[in-house]
Amino acid sequence: MKPVFLDTAYAKALKSEKDDFHDRALALADYLEENQVPLVTTRNGQFLFQSDQEKSHANRC
């Protein structure tokens, strides 16, 4: 399965119960976990991967 990119809006919605998209973010989090979907995000312009295995794969691409 291809990795899914998670942006800051998703992270904020997941964390804040007051966010309009909180319930949708929780549902998505459950789906991603149940289906073991690999996750990708960024920090300071660098991609961060869920595991070293996926990082190694991406560096070859």
N, C-alpha and C positions, 0 to 999 in steps of 0.2 A: 504494500500500500504506500502511496506517495505521502510524504510529510505534509502537514498542514501548517501554514504560517499563522501565528497568533500575533495580533497587533496590540497596541497599548489600550485601545478602546475595549477590547475583549477583557483584558486583565483588570481594567478599572470596573467594568460591569460585573465581573465575577466577584470582585472584592467588596463592592459597595451595595448593600441591600437597598439603598435609596436610588440607585441608578435605574433608569427606565427599562434597561435591557438586562437587569440582574437575573430574572427568571429564565430568560432565553439563554443567557450565558451559562447558568447552572445546568440547563438541559443539554447544551452542547458539551459541557465538560463531562457529563455522565456518558454521553454517546462516545466521545473521544476515548474515554477510559475503557468502556465496555468493549470497544472495537480495537483497542490497542493501536490507535492511530499515532504515528510518530509526529512530534511537535517541533516546530522551528520558530525562533523569535530572534530579535536583534538586541544588541546592547552596544552603544557607541559605534554604530555602523558595522559591527561584526556580527555574522550569523552565529547563533547558539543552537546546538542540536540536542535532542533528547538523550542521545547516548554517543559514546566514542565511535561505535560502529557506524552510525549514520554520518558522523563527522568525517570519518575516513572515506566513506563512499562519496560524499559531496566534494571532497578535495580532489577526487579523481575525475569528476565531471567537468 
